[in-house]
Each structure stands twice: as structure tokens, then as C-alpha cells.
């Protein structure tokens, strides 16, 4: 048996539109699946847990369980504490009160060519940087406009599904679940 790994699951489109579910129910579904140390963060489908299985096995199992329990497909994006911390710490822009920053995950890896095309794009007032598995995006327009995503160049690409979180929210989540040293 392998050592337990701490995972952070970001669920796509939870509590958006008609896809409403209480975090208590999600935590219970995780526990029923045999995962341990389950907790949630905010009401947007952020679940932290530990497991002995590799991420590929967890993702498929959880997606099947969620679809059966909720009646609609839910895409699961998984990361480890170390992986999520590296992404949050690597956020490339200063931001500011008039800017909104995002850390996003691709559901399927991008090809090198698609990554290159996206990284070369320039949209006034927005910044974008991607790897094959995740991306950073910053805008002064908020999520209402999303000019980058509406450009002709992006629309012609067959991009995989994504999920977005603010780096500050993810940073708070990591801090709130930081393991505490044992008392002496």
C-alpha cells in the first residue's frame, strides 16, 4: 500500500446555475468513497482529502460517483498540496485592486502548439500564460467580459474544459489546511 497523499479537488461548475449542491453532501460523498480527512472550502466545489490511490484512479471514480449522486456530470481537477502551492506561489503578476487574477486548470493537457499559440496572444487589458496543464489569467474587466476567451483565435481552438479559482482564495485554502506541528 502506498503512503497517503493530500489532494485538493476543484470541481467544475458547482453551485453555478442549476448545479446546486451543499458542501456537506460533497464531503459525505467523499467519505463514502473511502477518502479520509475530508474538508471543503467555500461553496464552489473545493474539497481537500487524503487517499492512497494515484490521481488518475481517483478522478475517474469520483466523476462516476458524482454523476450518479447528482444526476449530472462533474469534472474533477486534482492537485497535491505541493503542486497547488507551487502554482499559487508562481502567479506571475502583481495584481491590484482594479485587477482580477485567476489560476485555471485544463481538463486535458494542451498540445505544445496550442500552448504556444495561447501564450503569443495579446489582448489589451488582459494577461495570459499557460502550460499544458494549467494557466494564469489576469484581467481588469472581471469575469463578466472575458475578452480573451471570446477572441476569434481562442474560439477556433478546440480547448478542453477548464475550472478557475482566484490565487488569493487558493492561498487562503492552503493556509487554512496547513498541517500543524504536534504539541511538545
Contact map, one row per residue, 1 for C-alpha under 8 A:
1110000000000000000000000000000000000000000000000001000000000000000000000000000000000000000000000000000000000000000000000000000000000000000000000000000000000000000000000000000000000000
1111000000000000000000000000000000000000000000000001100000000000000000000000000000000000000000000000000000000000000000000000000000000000000000000000000000000000000000000000000000000000
1111100000000000000000000000000000000000000000000001000000000000000000000000000000000000000000000000000000000000000000000000000000000000000000000000000000000000000000000000000000000000
0111110000000000000000000000000000000000000000000111100000000000000000000000000000000000000000000000000000000000000000000000000000000000000000000000000000000000000000000000000000000000
0011111000000000000000000000000000000000000000000111100000000000000000000000000100000000000000000000000000000000000000000000000000000000000000000000000000000000000000000000000000000000
0001111100000000000000000000000000000000000000011110000000000000000000000000000110000000000000000000000000000000000000000000000000000000000000000000000000000000000000000000000000000000
0000111110000000000000000000000000000000000000011110000000000000000000000000011110000000000000000000000000000000000000000000000000000000000000000000000000000000000000000000000000000000
0000011111000000000000000000000000000000000001111000000000000000000000000000011110010000000000000000000000000000000000000000000000000000000000000000000000000000000000000000000000000000
0000001111100000000000000000000000000000000011110000000000000000000000000001111000000000000000000000000000000000000000000000000000000000000000000000000000000000000000000000000000000000
0000000111110000000000000000000000000000000011100000000000000000000000000001110000000000000000000000000000000000000000000000000000000000000000000000000000000000001000000000000000000000
0000000011111100000000000000000000000000000111000000000000000000000000000111100000000000000000000000000000000000000000000000000000000000000000000000000000000000001000000000000000000000
0000000001111100000000000000000000000000000010000000000000000000000000000111100000000000000000000000000000000000000000000000000000000000000000000000000000000000011000000000000000000000
0000000000111111001000000000000000000000000110000000000000000000000000000100000000000000000000000000000000000000000000000000000000000000000000000000000000000000001000000000000000000000
0000000000111111001110000000000000000000001110000000000000000000000000000100000000000000000000000000000000000000000000000000000000000000000000000000000000000000000000000000000000000000
0000000000001111111110000000000000000000001110000000000000000000000000000000000000000000000000000000000000000000000000000000000000000000000000000000000000000000000000000000000000000000
0000000000001111111100000000000000000000000000000000000000000000000000000000000000000000000000000000000000000000000000000000000000000000000000000000000000000000000000000000000000000000
0000000000000011111100000000000000000000000000000000000000000000000000000000000000000000000000000000000000000000000000000000000000000000000000000000000000000000000000000000000000000000
0000000000000011111100000000000000000000000000000000000000000000000000000000000000000000000000000000000000000000000000000000000000000000000000000000000000000000000000000000000000000000
0000000000001111111110000000000000000000000000000000000000000000000000000000000000000000000000000000000000000000000000000000000000000000000000000000000000000000000000000000000000000000
0000000000000111111111000000000000000000000000000000000000000000000000000000000000000000000000000000000000000000000000000000000000000000000000000000000000000000000000000000000000000000
0000000000000110001111101100000000000000000000000000000000000000000000000000000000000000000000000000000000000000000000000000000000000000000000000000000000000000000000000000000000000000
0000000000000000000111111100000000000000001000000000000000000000000000000000000000000000000000000000000000000000000000000000000000000000000000000000000000000000000000000000000000000000
0000000000000000000011111110000000000001001010000000000000000000000000000000000000000000000000000000000000000000000000000000000000000000000000000000000000000000000000000000000000000000
0000000000000000000001111111000000000000000000000000000000000000000000000000000000000000000000000000000000000000000000000000000000000000000000000000000000000000000000000000000000000000
0000000000000000000011111111100000000000000000000000000000000000000000000000000000000000000000000000000000000000000000000000000000000000000000000000000000000000000000000000000000000000
0000000000000000000011111111110000000000000010100000000000000000000000000000000000000000000000000000000000000000000000000000000000000000000000000000000000000000000000000000000000000000
0000000000000000000000111111111000000111000000100000000000000000000000000000000000000000000000000000000000000000000000000000000000000000000000000000000000000000000000000000000000000000
0000000000000000000000011111111100000000000000000000000000000000000000000000000000000000000000000000000000000000000000000000000000000000000000000000000000000000000000000000000000000000
0000000000000000000000001111111110000000000000000000000000000000110000000000000000000000000000000000000000000000000000000000000000000000000000000000000000000000000000000000000000000000
0000000000000000000000000111111111110100000000000000000000000100000000000000000000000000000000000000000000000000000000000000000000000000000000000000000000000000000000000000000000000000
0000000000000000000000000011111111110100000000000000000000000000000000000000000000000000000000000000000000000000000000000000000000000000000000000000000000000000000000000000000000000000
0000000000000000000000000001111111100000000000000000000000000000000000000000000000000000000000000000000000000000000000000000000000000000000000000000000000000000000000000000000000000000
0000000000000000000000000000111111100000000000000000000000000100000000000000000000000000000000000000000000000000000000000000000000000000000000000000000000000000000000000000000000000000
0000000000000000000000000000011111110000000000000000000000000000000000000000000000000000000000000000000000000000000000000000000000000000000000000000000000000000000000000000000000000000
0000000000000000000000000000011111111100000000001110000000000000000000000000000000000000000000000000000000000000000000000000000000000000000000000000000000000000000000000000000000000000
0000000000000000000000000000011001111100000000001110000000000000000000000000000000000000000000000000000000000000000000000000000000000000000000000000000000000000000000000000000000000000
0000000000000000000000000000000000111110000000011100000000000000000000000000000000000000000000000000000000000000000000000000000000000000000000000000000000000000000000000000000000000000
0000000000000000000000000010011000111111000000111100000000000000000000000000000000000000000000000000000000000000000000000000000000000000000000000000000000000000000000000000000000000000
0000000000000000000000000010000000001111100000111000000000000000000000000000000000000000000000000000000000000000000000000000000000000000000000000000000000000000000000000000000000000000
0000000000000000000000100010000000000111111011110000000000000000000000000000000000000000000000000000000000000000000000000000000000000000000000000000000000000000000000000000000000000000
0000000000000000000000000000000000000011111111110000000000000000000000000000000000000000000000000000000000000000000000000000000000000000000000000000000000000000000000000000100000000000
0000000000000000000000000000000000000001111111000000000000000000000000000000000000000000000000000000000000000000000000000000000000000000000000000000000000000000000000000000000000000000
0000000000000110000001100000000000000001111111000000000000000000000000000000000000000000000000000000000000000000000000000000000000000000000000000000000000000000000000000000000000000000
0000000000101110000000000000000000000000111111000000000000000000000000000000000000000000000000000000000000000000000000000000000000000000000000000000000000000000000000000000000000000000
0000000011111110000000100100000000000001111111100000000000000000000000000000000000000000000000000000000000000000000000000000000000000000000000000000000000000000000000000000000000000000
0000000111100000000000000000000000000001111111110000000000000000000000000000000000000000000000000000000000000000000000000000000000000000000000000000000000000000000000000000000000000000
0000000111000000000000000110000000000111100011111000000000000000000000000000000000000000000000000000000000000000000000000000000000000000000000000000000000000000000000000000000000000000
0000011110000000000000000000000000001111100001111100000000000000000000000000000000000000000000000000000000000000000000000000000000000000000000000000000000000000000000000000000000000000
0000011100000000000000000000000000111110000000111110000000000000000000000000000000000000000000000000000000000000000000000000000000000000000000000000000000000000000000000000000000000000
0001111000000000000000000000000000111100000000011111000000000000000000000000000000000000000000000000000000000000000000000000000000000000000000000000000000000000000000000000000000000000
0001111000000000000000000000000000110000000000001111100000000000000000000000000000000000000000000000000000000000000000000000000000000000000000000000000000000000000000000000000000000000
1111100000000000000000000000000000000000000000000111110000000000000000000000000000000000000000000000000000000000000000000000000000000000000000000000000000000000000000000000000000000000
0101100000000000000000000000000000000000000000000011111011000000000000000000000000000000000000000000000000000000000000000000000000000000000000000000000000000000000000000000000000000000
0000000000000000000000000000000000000000000000000001111111000000000000000000000000000000000000000000000000000000000000000000000000000000000000000000000000000000000000000000000000000000
0000000000000000000000000000000000000000000000000000111111100000000000000000010000000000000000000000000000000000000000000000000000000000000000000000000000000000000000000000000000000000
0000000000000000000000000000000000000000000000000000011111110000000000000000000000000000000000000000000000000000000000000000000000000000000000000000000000000000000000000000000000000000
0000000000000000000000000000000000000000000000000000111111111000000000000000000000000000000000000000000000000000000000000000000000000000000000000000000000000000000000000000000000000000
0000000000000000000000000000000000000000000000000000111111111100000000000000000000000000000000000000000000000000000000000000000000000000000000000000000000000000000000000000000000000000
0000000000000000000000000000000000000000000000000000001111111110000000000001110000000000000000000000000000000000000000000000000000000000000000000000000000000000000000000000000000000000
0000000000000000000000000000000000000000000000000000000111111111000000000000000000000000000000000000000000000000000000000000000000000000000000000000000000000000000000000000000000000000
0000000000000000000000000000000000000000000000000000000011111111100000000000000000000000000000000000000000000000000000000000000000000000000000000000000000000000000000000000000000000000
0000000000000000000000000000010010000000000000000000000001111111110000000001000000000000000000000000000000000000000000000000000000000000000000000000000000000000000000000000000000000000
0000000000000000000000000000000000000000000000000000000000111111111000001111000000000000000000000000000000000000000000000000000000000000000000000000000000000000000000000000000000000000
0000000000000000000000000000000000000000000000000000000000011111111100001000000000000000000000000000000000000000000000000000000000000000000000000000000000000000000000000000000000000000
0000000000000000000000000000100000000000000000000000000000001111111110000000000000000000000000000000000000000000000000000000000000000000000000000000000000000000000000000000000000000000
0000000000000000000000000000100000000000000000000000000000000111111111111100000000000000000000000000000000000000000000000000000000000000000000000000000000000000000000000000000000000000
0000000000000000000000000000000000000000000000000000000000000011111111111100000000000000000000000000000000000000000000000000000000000000000000000000000000000000000000000000000000000000
0000000000000000000000000000000000000000000000000000000000000001111111110000000000000000000000000000000000000000000000000000000000000000000000000000000000000000000000000000000000000000
0000000000000000000000000000000000000000000000000000000000000000111111100000000000000000000000000000000000000000000000000000000000000000000000000000000000000000000000000000000000000000
0000000000000000000000000000000000000000000000000000000000000000011111111000000000000000000000000000000000000000000000000000000000000000000000000000000000000000000000000000000000000000
0000000000000000000000000000000000000000000000000000000000000000011111111000000000000000000000000000000000000000000000000000000000000000000000000000000000000000000000000000000000000000
0000000000000000000000000000000000000000000000000000000000000000011101111100000000000000000000000000000000000000000000000000000000000000000000000000000000000000000000000000000000000000
0000000000000000000000000000000000000000000000000000000000000011011001111110000000000000000000000000000000000000000000000000000000000000000000000000000000000000000000000000000000000000
0000000000111100000000000000000000000000000000000000000000000010011000011111000000000000000000000000000000000000000000000000000000000000000000000000000000000000000000000000000000000000
0000000000110000000000000000000000000000000000000000000000000010000000001111100000000000000000000000000000100000000000000000000000000000000000000000000000000000000000000000000000000000
0000000011110000000000000000000000000000000000000000000000100110000000000111110000000000000000000000000000000000000000000000000000000000000000000000000000000000000000000000000000000000
0000000011110000000000000000000000000000000000000000000000100000000000000011111000000000000000000000000010100000000000000000000000000000000000000000000000000000001000000000000000000000
0000001111000000000000000000000000000000000000000000001000100000000000000001111100000000000000000000000000000000000000000000000000000000000000000000000000000000000000000000000000000000
0000001110000000000000000000000000000000000000000000000000000000000000000000111110110000000000000000000000000000000000000000000000000000000000000000000000000000000000000000000000000000
0000111100000000000000000000000000000000000000000000000000000000000000000000011111110000000000000000000000000000000000000000000000000000000000000000000000000000000000000000000000000000
0000011100000000000000000000000000000000000000000000000000000000000000000000001111111000000000000000000000000000000000000000000000000000000000000000000000000000000000000000010000000000
0000000000000000000000000000000000000000000000000000000000000000000000000000000111111100000000000000000000000000000000000000000000000000000000000000000000000000000000000000000000000000
0000000000000000000000000000000000000000000000000000000000000000000000000000001111111110000000000000000000000000000000000000000000000000000000000000000000000000000000000000000000000000
0000000100000000000000000000000000000000000000000000000000000000000000000000001111111111000000000000000000000000000000000000000000000000000000000000000000000000000000000000000000000000
0000000000000000000000000000000000000000000000000000000000000000000000000000000011111111100000000000000000000000000000000000000000000000000000000000000000000000000000000010010000000000
0000000000000000000000000000000000000000000000000000000000000000000000000000000001111111110000000000000000000000000000000000000000000000000000000000000000000000000000000000000000000000
0000000000000000000000000000000000000000000000000000000000000000000000000000000000111111111000000000001000000000000000000000000000000000000000000000000000000000000000000000000000000000
0000000000000000000000000000000000000000000000000000000000000000000000000000000000011111111000000000001000000000000000000000000000000000000000000000000000000000000000100110000000000000
0000000000000000000000000000000000000000000000000000000000000000000000000000000000001111111000000000000000000000000000000000000000000000000000000000000000000000000000000000000000000000
0000000000000000000000000000000000000000000000000000000000000000000000000000000000000111111100000000000000000000000000000000000000000000000000000000000000000000000000000000000000000000
0000000000000000000000000000000000000000000000000000000000000000000000000000000000000011111110000000001000000000000000000000000000000001000000000000000000000000000000100000000000000000
0000000000000000000000000000000000000000000000000000000000000000000000000000000000000000011111000000000000000000000000000000000000000001000000000000000000000000000000000000000000000000
0000000000000000000000000000000000000000000000000000000000000000000000000000000000000000001111100000000000000000000000000000000000000000010000000000000000000000000000000000000000000000
0000000000000000000000000000000000000000000000000000000000000000000000000000000000000000000111110000000000000000000000000000000000000000000000000000000000000000000000000000000000000000
0000000000000000000000000000000000000000000000000000000000000000000000000000000000000000000011111111100000000000000000000000000000000000010000000000000000000000000000000000000000000000
0000000000000000000000000000000000000000000000000000000000000000000000000000000000000000000001111111000000000000000000000000000000000000000000000000000000000000000000000000000000000000
0000000000000000000000000000000000000000000000000000000000000000000000000000000000000000000000111111000000000000000000000000000000000000000000000000000000000000000000000000000000000000
0000000000000000000000000000000000000000000000000000000000000000000000000000000000000000000000111111000000000000000000000000000000000000000100000000000000000000000000000000000000000000
0000000000000000000000000000000000000000000000000000000000000000000000000000000000000000000000111111100000000000000000000000000000000000011111000000000000000000000000000000000000000000
0000000000000000000000000000000000000000000000000000000000000000000000000000000000000000000000111111110000000000000000000000000000000000011111000000000000000000000001000000000000000000
0000000000000000000000000000000000000000000000000000000000000000000000000000000000000000000000100011111000000000000000000000000000000001111000000000000000000000000001100000000000000000
0000000000000000000000000000000000000000000000000000000000000000000000000000000000000000000000000001111100000000000000000000000000000001110000000000000000000000000111100000000000000000
0000000000000000000000000000000000000000000000000000000000000000000000000000000000000011001000000000111110000000000000000000000000000111100000000000000000000000000111100000000000000000
0000000000000000000000000000000000000000000000000000000000000000000000000000000000000000000000000000011111000000000000000000000000000111100000000000000000000000011110000000000000000000
0000000000000000000000000000000000000000000000000000000000000000000000000000100000000000000000000000001111100000000000000000000000001110000000000000000000000000011100000000000000000000
0000000000000000000000000000000000000000000000000000000000000000000000000000000000000000000000000000000111111100000000000000000000011110000000000000000000000001111000000000000000000000
0000000000000000000000000000000000000000000000000000000000000000000000000010100000000000000000000000000011111000000000000000000000001000000000000000000000000001110000000000000000000000
0000000000000000000000000000000000000000000000000000000000000000000000000000000000000000000000000000000001111100000000000000000000001000000000000000000000000001100000000000000000000000
0000000000000000000000000000000000000000000000000000000000000000000000000000000000000000000000000000000001111110000000000000000000011000000000000000000000000001000000000000000000000000
0000000000000000000000000000000000000000000000000000000000000000000000000000000000000000000000000000000001011111011000000000000000111000000000000000000000000011000000000000000000000000
0000000000000000000000000000000000000000000000000000000000000000000000000000000000000000000000000000000000001111111000000000000000010000000000000000000000000000000000000000000000000000
0000000000000000000000000000000000000000000000000000000000000000000000000000000000000000000000000000000000000111111100000000000000010000000000000000000000000000000000000000000000000000
0000000000000000000000000000000000000000000000000000000000000000000000000000000000000000000000000000000000000011111110000000000000000000000000000000000000000000000000000000000000000000
0000000000000000000000000000000000000000000000000000000000000000000000000000000000000000000000000000000000000111111111000000000000000000000000000000000000001000000000000000000000000000
0000000000000000000000000000000000000000000000000000000000000000000000000000000000000000000000000000000000000111111111100000000001110000000000000000000000000000000000000000000000000000
0000000000000000000000000000000000000000000000000000000000000000000000000000000000000000000000000000000000000001111111110000000000000000000000000000000000000000000000000000000000000000
0000000000000000000000000000000000000000000000000000000000000000000000000000000000000000000000000000000000000000111111111000000000000000000000000000000000000000000000000000000000000000
0000000000000000000000000000000000000000000000000000000000000000000000000000000000000000000000000000000000000000011111111000000111000000000000000000000001000000000000000000000000000000
0000000000000000000000000000000000000000000000000000000000000000000000000000000000000000000000000000000000000000001111111000000111000000000000000000000000000000000000000000000000000000
0000000000000000000000000000000000000000000000000000000000000000000000000000000000000000000000000000000000000000000111111100000000000000000000000000000000000000000000000000000000000000
0000000000000000000000000000000000000000000000000000000000000000000000000000000000000000000000000000000000000000000011111110000100000000000000000000000000000000000000000000000000000000
0000000000000000000000000000000000000000000000000000000000000000000000000000000000000000000000000000000000000000000000011111011000000000000000000000000000000000000000000000000000000000
0000000000000000000000000000000000000000000000000000000000000000000000000000000000000000000000000000000000000000000000001111111000000000000000000011000000000000000000000000000000000000
0000000000000000000000000000000000000000000000000000000000000000000000000000000000000000000000000000000000000000000000000111110000000000000000000000000000000000000000000000000000000000
0000000000000000000000000000000000000000000000000000000000000000000000000000000000000000000000000000000000000000000000000011111000000000001110000000000000000000000000000000000000000000
0000000000000000000000000000000000000000000000000000000000000000000000000000000000000000000000000000000000000000000000000111111100000000111100000001000000000000000000000000000000000000
0000000000000000000000000000000000000000000000000000000000000000000000000000000000000000000000000000000000000000000000000110111110000001111000000000000000000000000000000000000000000000
0000000000000000000000000000000000000000000000000000000000000000000000000000000000000000000000000000000000000000000001101000011111000011110000000000000000000000000000000000000000000000
0000000000000000000000000000000000000000000000000000000000000000000000000000000000000000000000000000000000000000000001100000001111100011100000000000000000000000000000000000000000000000
0000000000000000000000000000000000000000000000000000000000000000000000000000000000000000000000000000000000000000001001100000000111111111000000000000000000000000000000000000000000000000
0000000000000000000000000000000000000000000000000000000000000000000000000000000000000000000000000000000000000100001000000000000011111110000000000000000000000000000000000000000000000000
0000000000000000000000000000000000000000000000000000000000000000000000000000000000000000000000000000000001001111001000000000000001111100000000000000000000000000000000000000000000000000
0000000000000000000000000000000000000000000000000000000000000000000000000000000000000000000000000000000011111100000000000000000001111110000000000000000000000000000000000000000000000000
0000000000000000000000000000000000000000000000000000000000000000000000000000000000000000000000000000001111000000000000000000000001111111000000000000000000000000000000000000000000000000
0000000000000000000000000000000000000000000000000000000000000000000000000000000000000000000000000000001111000000000000000000000111101111100000000000000000000000000000000000000000000000
0000000000000000000000000000000000000000000000000000000000000000000000000000000000000000001100000000111100000000000000000000001111000111110000000000000000000000000000000000000000000000
0000000000000000000000000000000000000000000000000000000000000000000000000000000000000000000000000000111100000000000000000000011110000011111000000000000000000000000000000000000000000000
0000000000000000000000000000000000000000000000000000000000000000000000000000000000000000000010100011110000000000000000000000011100000001111100000000000000000000000000000000000000000000
0000000000000000000000000000000000000000000000000000000000000000000000000000000000000000000000000011100000000000000000000000111000000000111111000100000000000000000000000000000000000000
0000000000000000000000000000000000000000000000000000000000000000000000000000000000000000000000000111000000000000000000000000110000000000011111000000000000000000000000000000000000000000
0000000000000000000000000000000000000000000000000000000000000000000000000000000000000000000000000011000000000000000000000000100000000000001111111100000000000000000000000000000000000000
0000000000000000000000000000000000000000000000000000000000000000000000000000000000000000000000000011000000000000000000000000000000000000001111111100000000000000000000000000000000000000
0000000000000000000000000000000000000000000000000000000000000000000000000000000000000000000000000000000000000000000000000000000000000000000011111100000000000000000000000000000000000000
0000000000000000000000000000000000000000000000000000000000000000000000000000000000000000000000000000000000000000000000000000000000000000000011111100000000000000000000000000000000000000
0000000000000000000000000000000000000000000000000000000000000000000000000000000000000000000000000000000000000000000000000000000000000000000011111110000000000000000000000000000000000000
0000000000000000000000000000000000000000000000000000000000000000000000000000000000000000000000000000000000000000000000000000000000000000001011111111110000000000000000000000000000000000
0000000000000000000000000000000000000000000000000000000000000000000000000000000000000000000000000000000000000000000000000010000000000000000000001111111000000000000000000000000000000000
0000000000000000000000000000000000000000000000000000000000000000000000000000000000000000000000000000000000000000000000000010010000000000000000000111111001000000000000000000000000000000
0000000000000000000000000000000000000000000000000000000000000000000000000000000000000000000000000000000000000000000000000000000000000000000000000111111001100000000000000000000000000000
0000000000000000000000000000000000000000000000000000000000000000000000000000000000000000000000000000000000000000000000000000000000000000000000000111111101100000000000000000000000000000
0000000000000000000000000000000000000000000000000000000000000000000000000000000000000000000000000000000000000000000000000000000000000000000000000011111111100000000000000000000000000000
0000000000000000000000000000000000000000000000000000000000000000000000000000000000000000000000000000000000000000000000000000000000000000000000000000011111110000000000000000000000000000
0000000000000000000000000000000000000000000000000000000000000000000000000000000000000000000000000000000000000000000000000000000000000000000000000000001111111000000000000000000000000000
0000000000000000000000000000000000000000000000000000000000000000000000000000000000000000000000000000000000000000000001000000000000000000000000000001111111111010000000000000000000000000
0000000000000000000000000000000000000000000000000000000000000000000000000000000000000000000000000000000000000000000000000000000000000000000000000000111111111100000000000000000000000000
0000000000000000000000000000000000000000000000000000000000000000000000000000000000000000000000000000000000000000000000000000000000000000000000000000000111111100000000000000000000000000
0000000000000000000000000000000000000000000000000000000000000000000000000000000000000000000000000000000000000000010000000000000000000000000000000000000011111110000000000000000000000000
0000000000000000000000000000000000000000000000000000000000000000000000000000000000000000000000000000000000000000000000000000000000000000000000000000000000111111000000000000000000000000
0000000000000000000000000000000000000000000000000000000000000000000000000000000000000000000000000000000000000100000000000000000000000000000000000000000001001111100000000000000000000000
0000000000000000000000000000000000000000000000000000000000000000000000000000000000000000000000000000000001111100000000000000000000000000000000000000000000000111110000000000000000000000
0000000000000000000000000000000000000000000000000000000000000000000000000000000000000000000000000000000001110000000000000000000000000000000000000000000000000011111000000000000000000000
0000000000010000000000000000000000000000000000000000000000000000000000000000000000000000000000000000000111100000000000000000000000000000000000000000000000000001111100000000000000000000
0000000001111000000000000000000000000000000000000000000000000000000000000000100000000000000000000000000111000000000000000000000000000000000000000000000000000000111110000000000000000000
0000000000000000000000000000000000000000000000000000000000000000000000000000000000000000000000000000011110000000000000000000000000000000000000000000000000000000011111000000000000000000
0000000000000000000000000000000000000000000000000000000000000000000000000000000000000000000000000000011100000000000000000000000000000000000000000000000000000000001111101100000000000000
0000000000000000000000000000000000000000000000000000000000000000000000000000000000000000000000000001111000000000000000000000000000000000000000000000000000000000000111111100000000000000
0000000000000000000000000000000000000000000000000000000000000000000000000000000000000001001000000000111000000000000000000000000000000000000000000000000000000000000011111110000000000000
0000000000000000000000000000000000000000000000000000000000000000000000000000000000000000000000000000000000000000000000000000000000000000000000000000000000000000000001111111000000000000
0000000000000000000000000000000000000000000000000000000000000000000000000000000000000000000000000000000000000000000000000000000000000000000000000000000000000000000011111111100000000000
0000000000000000000000000000000000000000000000000000000000000000000000000000000000000001000000000000000000000000000000000000000000000000000000000000000000000000000011111111110000000000
0000000000000000000000000000000000000000000000000000000000000000000000000000000000001001000000000000000000000000000000000000000000000000000000000000000000000000000000111111111000000000
0000000000000000000000000000000000000000000000000000000000000000000000000000000000000000000000000000000000000000000000000000000000000000000000000000000000000000000000011111111100000000
0000000000000000000000000000000000000000100000000000000000000000000000000000000000000000000000000000000000000000000000000000000000000000000000000000000000000000000000001111111110000000
0000000000000000000000000000000000000000000000000000000000000000000000000000000010001000000000000000000000000000000000000000000000000000000000000000000000000000000000000111111111000000
0000000000000000000000000000000000000000000000000000000000000000000000000000000000000000000000000000000000000000000000000000000000000000000000000000000000000000000000000011111111000000
0000000000000000000000000000000000000000000000000000000000000000000000000000000000000000000000000000000000000000000000000000000000000000000000000000000000000000000000000001111111000000
0000000000000000000000000000000000000000000000000000000000000000000000000000000000000000000000000000000000000000000000000000000000000000000000000000000000000000000000000000111111100000
0000000000000000000000000000000000000000000000000000000000000000000000000000000000000000000000000000000000000000000000000000000000000000000000000000000000000000000000000000011111110000
0000000000000000000000000000000000000000000000000000000000000000000000000000000000000000000000000000000000000000000000000000000000000000000000000000000000000000000000000000000011111000
0000000000000000000000000000000000000000000000000000000000000000000000000000000000000000000000000000000000000000000000000000000000000000000000000000000000000000000000000000000001111100
0000000000000000000000000000000000000000000000000000000000000000000000000000000000000000000000000000000000000000000000000000000000000000000000000000000000000000000000000000000000111110
0000000000000000000000000000000000000000000000000000000000000000000000000000000000000000000000000000000000000000000000000000000000000000000000000000000000000000000000000000000000011111
0000000000000000000000000000000000000000000000000000000000000000000000000000000000000000000000000000000000000000000000000000000000000000000000000000000000000000000000000000000000001111
0000000000000000000000000000000000000000000000000000000000000000000000000000000000000000000000000000000000000000000000000000000000000000000000000000000000000000000000000000000000000111
